[in-house]
Every structure is written in C-alpha cells, then in structure tokens.
Amino acid sequence: MGSDDLSRTGTLHGSVAALAATLAETLHVRARLFALEMREEVDWRRSNLMLALLAAMFLHAALLAGTALLVVLFWDTHRVTAIAAALLAYLALGLLLAWVVRVRKARRPAPFRASLGELREDFANFGRSS
C-alpha cells in the first residue's frame, strides 16, 4: 500500500465520519422537533377534550335545571310550549358548540406538519447531493 492509498483511505474515512456526524445531528434536530410537535399535539387535544367535556357538563346541567324551572313555572298554563321552547334552546346551544368544535378542528394544521416538511426537504437535499 502506498502513501497515495493511505491518504485516499484517510480522506474517505474523514468524509464518512463527517457525513455520519451530519446525519446524526440532523436526526437529533428532527427528533427534537418531532418531540415538540408531539407535546403541542397532546396539549391541544387535551385542552379540546376538556372544553368538550365542560361544554357537555354545563349543557346537561342547564338542560335539567332549565327544563325543571320551565315545567314548574308553566305547569298550569303552557307546559307543552315551555318544554318545547327549552328543547329548541338546548338544541341550538348544542349545535352551536358542535359547530365551534368542527371549526377549530378544520382550522387546526395537520399534526407534525413541520417535522414532515423538514424530512421531505432533507430527502430532497440528499437526493440532489448524491
């Protein structure tokens, strides 16, 4: 083996080591980005679930209390009208809250969008450099 072969081997080894280090750092950055997005996704879903549960709880309480009050107030005169009005009001509120949840979901960006975009760029750049 001549000195020419040793220098090429050393250069190749250095290039492979540099490539491995770059790849490891890229993967580390992507993993951290993924972890951050995962945490944000879990927090968003948890808060949305809490809002939905609170909305359901208050709608249920309002349904029971309001219906009882209306039935008591109008028992002798317009009990069916009072119950129908309560039904329509609760239905409207429930539909409004369901619409709010749907709008929030539609406006929410796709989960892990940034991580997937970065990975796409990395693969595109890797393909160009080969």
Backbone bond lengths (Angstrom), bond angles and torsions (degrees), N, CA, C in turn:
res aa  C-N    CA-C-N  psi(-1)  N-CA   C-N-CA  omega(-1)  CA-C   N-CA-C  phi
1 M - - - 1.456 - - 1.525 109.15 -
2 G 1.271 116.55 126.17 1.460 119.85 -179.21 1.512 111.06 -89.67
3 S 1.331 115.16 174.31 1.467 119.52 179.85 1.515 111.40 -66.86
4 D 1.339 115.69 -26.92 1.464 120.56 177.28 1.530 110.59 -63.98
5 D 1.341 116.34 -42.15 1.470 120.92 178.64 1.522 110.89 -65.58
6 L 1.341 117.52 -39.57 1.466 121.10 179.76 1.521 111.85 -65.34
7 S 1.337 116.48 -40.23 1.466 118.69 -178.83 1.522 110.93 -68.50
8 R 1.358 117.13 -37.08 1.464 119.32 177.42 1.523 110.94 -67.64
9 T 1.341 116.61 -39.13 1.453 120.52 178.55 1.521 110.10 -64.56
10 G 1.325 117.07 -43.57 1.470 121.46 178.16 1.510 111.53 -62.74
11 T 1.328 116.92 -41.36 1.457 121.12 179.23 1.523 110.30 -67.01
12 L 1.330 115.35 -41.51 1.466 119.35 178.37 1.529 110.35 -64.13
13 H 1.326 115.46 -43.54 1.472 120.22 178.88 1.538 110.37 -62.01
14 G 1.301 116.17 -43.12 1.474 119.99 178.46 1.515 111.84 -63.86
15 S 1.333 116.38 -39.79 1.471 120.32 179.36 1.521 111.04 -66.35
16 V 1.329 116.11 -42.81 1.463 120.03 179.05 1.522 109.98 -64.62
17 A 1.337 116.42 -41.45 1.469 119.70 178.75 1.522 110.87 -63.93
18 A 1.319 117.51 -41.52 1.466 120.93 178.67 1.518 110.61 -65.28
19 L 1.341 116.04 -41.43 1.462 120.09 178.23 1.525 110.69 -63.41
20 A 1.332 116.25 -42.48 1.468 120.45 178.76 1.524 110.71 -63.93
21 A 1.325 117.33 -40.67 1.466 120.69 179.00 1.526 110.63 -65.03
22 T 1.321 116.71 -42.32 1.467 120.65 178.25 1.522 110.77 -64.13
23 L 1.312 115.93 -43.27 1.461 120.51 178.29 1.528 110.89 -62.54
24 A 1.324 116.75 -43.60 1.467 120.45 179.60 1.524 110.91 -63.36
25 E 1.327 117.46 -42.41 1.470 119.85 179.44 1.524 110.75 -67.09
26 T 1.327 116.84 -39.89 1.466 120.38 177.96 1.519 110.55 -61.96
27 L 1.316 116.75 -45.48 1.461 120.26 178.36 1.522 111.48 -63.22
28 H 1.335 116.69 -37.84 1.461 120.59 178.55 1.529 110.78 -63.62
29 V 1.328 116.64 -44.61 1.468 120.70 179.46 1.525 109.91 -64.18
30 R 1.331 116.98 -43.04 1.466 120.13 -179.84 1.527 110.87 -65.43
31 A 1.320 116.62 -38.64 1.469 119.76 178.59 1.527 110.71 -64.69
32 R 1.321 117.13 -40.52 1.472 119.90 177.70 1.518 111.18 -65.37
33 L 1.331 117.13 -40.11 1.464 120.97 177.33 1.525 110.32 -63.96
34 F 1.318 116.36 -43.30 1.458 120.70 177.98 1.529 110.62 -61.19
35 A 1.329 117.09 -43.90 1.473 120.80 179.84 1.524 110.42 -62.48
36 L 1.325 117.32 -41.35 1.460 120.70 178.46 1.523 110.85 -63.48
37 E 1.318 116.48 -45.59 1.464 119.17 179.22 1.528 111.70 -65.66
38 M 1.324 116.53 -36.19 1.462 120.18 177.77 1.528 109.98 -62.80
39 R 1.326 116.47 -44.07 1.467 120.87 178.68 1.524 110.50 -62.14
40 E 1.337 117.31 -43.41 1.466 120.88 178.49 1.531 110.86 -63.04
41 E 1.320 116.40 -41.39 1.470 120.69 -179.86 1.525 110.78 -64.03
42 V 1.320 116.80 -44.49 1.469 120.71 179.01 1.526 109.79 -63.12
43 D 1.332 117.55 -44.11 1.464 120.62 179.45 1.527 110.94 -62.56
44 W 1.345 116.70 -42.76 1.460 120.12 -179.22 1.522 110.18 -64.16
45 R 1.314 116.85 -45.89 1.470 119.93 -179.22 1.526 111.24 -65.12
46 R 1.317 116.64 -39.14 1.467 120.27 178.93 1.531 110.20 -63.54
47 S 1.334 117.52 -45.54 1.466 119.72 -179.45 1.524 111.07 -67.05
48 N 1.329 116.99 -37.42 1.464 119.57 178.72 1.528 110.72 -66.60
49 L 1.322 117.01 -40.51 1.456 120.58 177.17 1.528 110.49 -63.62
50 M 1.332 116.62 -41.80 1.470 119.96 179.19 1.527 110.37 -62.66
51 L 1.319 117.46 -43.23 1.473 120.30 177.88 1.526 111.19 -61.87
52 A 1.317 116.53 -42.59 1.462 119.98 -179.83 1.527 110.79 -64.95
53 L 1.327 117.12 -41.14 1.467 119.92 178.84 1.526 111.54 -66.73
54 L 1.326 116.32 -42.37 1.469 119.25 177.44 1.524 110.65 -63.31
55 A 1.322 117.01 -42.03 1.464 119.90 178.67 1.522 110.14 -61.20
56 A 1.313 117.15 -43.93 1.462 120.46 179.33 1.525 111.23 -63.97
57 M 1.328 116.56 -40.87 1.459 120.05 -179.58 1.532 111.16 -63.59
58 F 1.339 115.80 -46.44 1.460 118.46 -178.78 1.530 111.83 -70.62
59 L 1.305 116.71 -35.54 1.465 118.23 175.58 1.527 111.09 -63.33
60 H 1.288 116.37 -39.46 1.458 120.08 178.93 1.527 111.04 -66.46
61 A 1.325 116.44 -45.44 1.470 119.98 178.85 1.523 111.03 -62.21
62 A 1.327 115.85 -42.67 1.461 119.52 179.08 1.522 111.07 -65.84
63 L 1.284 115.64 -38.12 1.458 119.65 178.46 1.526 110.85 -60.89
64 L 1.304 115.85 -47.70 1.465 119.22 -178.87 1.530 112.22 -66.70
65 A 1.323 116.40 -51.02 1.470 119.94 -176.91 1.526 111.77 -66.46
66 G 1.309 115.65 -45.10 1.468 118.89 -178.49 1.511 113.25 -65.51
67 T 1.288 115.14 -42.16 1.458 118.52 179.14 1.525 110.76 -65.02
68 A 1.320 116.01 -42.74 1.471 119.17 178.53 1.525 111.01 -61.54
69 L 1.323 116.53 -43.28 1.462 119.95 -179.97 1.526 111.37 -63.90
70 L 1.296 117.12 -46.97 1.464 119.66 -179.52 1.525 112.47 -63.82
71 V 1.297 115.61 -41.07 1.466 118.23 179.35 1.523 109.90 -63.24
72 V 1.325 116.89 -42.52 1.475 120.32 179.52 1.525 110.66 -65.17
73 L 1.337 116.93 -45.25 1.469 120.31 -177.36 1.528 112.60 -65.04
74 F 1.304 117.17 -41.08 1.453 120.45 -173.62 1.524 114.04 -109.54
75 W 1.311 117.08 20.89 1.470 120.04 -176.27 1.526 111.87 -59.05
76 D 1.299 116.41 -42.15 1.464 119.63 -175.06 1.521 113.58 -81.49
77 T 1.342 117.53 -23.76 1.473 118.25 -172.95 1.535 113.65 -112.05
78 H 1.325 117.96 -59.24 1.471 121.01 -172.70 1.528 111.76 -133.12
79 R 1.288 117.29 54.99 1.470 119.66 -175.00 1.523 112.72 -62.52
80 V 1.312 119.62 -40.21 1.470 121.49 -178.89 1.529 110.35 -68.95
81 T 1.306 117.32 -40.77 1.467 120.82 178.04 1.525 110.65 -63.76
82 A 1.310 117.71 -41.64 1.457 121.66 179.96 1.530 110.84 -64.59
83 I 1.305 116.81 -43.12 1.468 120.18 179.28 1.531 110.16 -66.66
84 A 1.325 117.61 -39.75 1.465 121.04 178.25 1.523 111.38 -65.33
85 A 1.327 117.44 -40.75 1.468 120.70 178.11 1.531 110.72 -63.74
86 A 1.324 116.53 -41.70 1.468 119.79 177.88 1.525 110.17 -62.91
87 L 1.304 116.08 -43.37 1.460 120.23 178.72 1.525 111.10 -58.41
88 L 1.314 117.87 -47.14 1.467 121.15 -179.20 1.528 111.66 -64.55
89 A 1.312 116.84 -39.95 1.467 120.08 179.32 1.528 110.89 -64.72
90 Y 1.309 117.79 -45.19 1.463 120.97 -179.41 1.527 111.24 -68.02
91 L 1.300 115.59 -36.56 1.452 119.66 177.38 1.535 110.26 -63.70
92 A 1.329 116.45 -43.55 1.469 120.42 179.05 1.528 111.38 -62.54
93 L 1.317 117.17 -43.92 1.466 120.10 179.03 1.527 111.79 -65.33
94 G 1.302 117.40 -42.12 1.462 120.66 178.02 1.518 112.11 -62.67
95 L 1.321 117.08 -42.79 1.459 121.16 177.85 1.529 111.32 -65.79
96 L 1.322 116.99 -39.04 1.463 120.62 177.33 1.531 110.70 -60.99
97 L 1.310 117.16 -46.67 1.466 120.12 179.56 1.531 111.41 -65.80
98 A 1.304 117.50 -38.62 1.469 120.19 176.78 1.530 110.38 -62.95
99 W 1.319 117.22 -38.18 1.457 121.65 177.34 1.525 110.91 -65.41
100 V 1.334 117.47 -41.58 1.469 121.17 178.12 1.533 110.46 -60.33
101 V 1.312 117.16 -43.80 1.469 120.84 178.57 1.528 109.95 -62.82
102 R 1.323 116.91 -41.93 1.469 120.55 179.94 1.530 111.18 -64.63
103 V 1.324 117.56 -42.37 1.465 121.10 179.23 1.529 110.13 -64.56
104 R 1.325 116.95 -42.97 1.471 119.73 177.86 1.518 110.91 -60.32
105 K 1.305 116.28 -41.30 1.464 120.39 -179.56 1.526 110.64 -66.76
106 A 1.327 117.49 -40.94 1.464 121.23 -178.94 1.527 111.72 -67.34
107 R 1.316 117.40 -33.36 1.467 121.02 -178.39 1.520 112.98 -83.37
108 R 1.300 116.98 -12.34 1.464 121.64 -177.98 1.524 109.55 -73.09
109 P 1.330 117.26 128.02 1.471 117.83 176.70 1.521 110.79 -65.70
110 A 1.305 115.12 158.53 1.467 120.76 -179.86 1.528 109.49 -59.70
111 P 1.324 117.23 139.78 1.459 119.04 179.06 1.530 111.25 -63.29
112 F 1.307 115.52 142.42 1.469 123.45 176.89 1.523 112.63 63.28
113 R 1.312 116.89 26.32 1.460 121.63 -179.31 1.517 111.42 -60.12
114 A 1.330 117.53 -44.40 1.465 120.55 -178.55 1.525 111.17 -66.58
115 S 1.313 117.69 -43.17 1.471 120.35 179.45 1.516 110.88 -62.56
116 L 1.320 116.89 -46.28 1.465 119.82 -179.30 1.527 111.24 -65.00
117 G 1.324 117.09 -37.46 1.467 120.61 177.10 1.524 111.76 -63.98
118 E 1.318 115.85 -43.46 1.462 119.51 178.20 1.523 111.30 -64.26
119 L 1.315 117.44 -40.73 1.464 120.24 178.32 1.530 111.07 -64.64
120 R 1.334 116.97 -39.59 1.459 119.86 176.57 1.525 111.09 -60.74
121 E 1.339 115.92 -44.07 1.467 120.42 177.43 1.517 110.98 -61.93
122 D 1.338 116.45 -43.32 1.472 119.57 179.53 1.522 111.01 -60.11
123 F 1.326 117.40 -45.65 1.464 120.07 179.76 1.522 111.18 -65.52
124 A 1.322 116.36 -38.62 1.478 119.41 178.27 1.518 109.76 -64.78
125 N 1.324 117.77 -44.56 1.466 121.46 179.18 1.525 110.57 -65.36
126 F 1.310 117.59 -38.80 1.462 121.27 179.16 1.517 110.10 -64.08
127 G 1.332 116.68 -40.45 1.458 121.10 178.44 1.520 112.44 -65.36
128 R 1.340 117.30 -35.79 1.456 121.25 179.17 1.518 111.97 -72.43
129 S 1.339 116.37 -34.27 1.468 119.30 -176.10 1.518 112.33 -79.48
130 S 1.330 118.30 -15.66 1.474 120.44 -179.03 1.495 112.08 -77.37
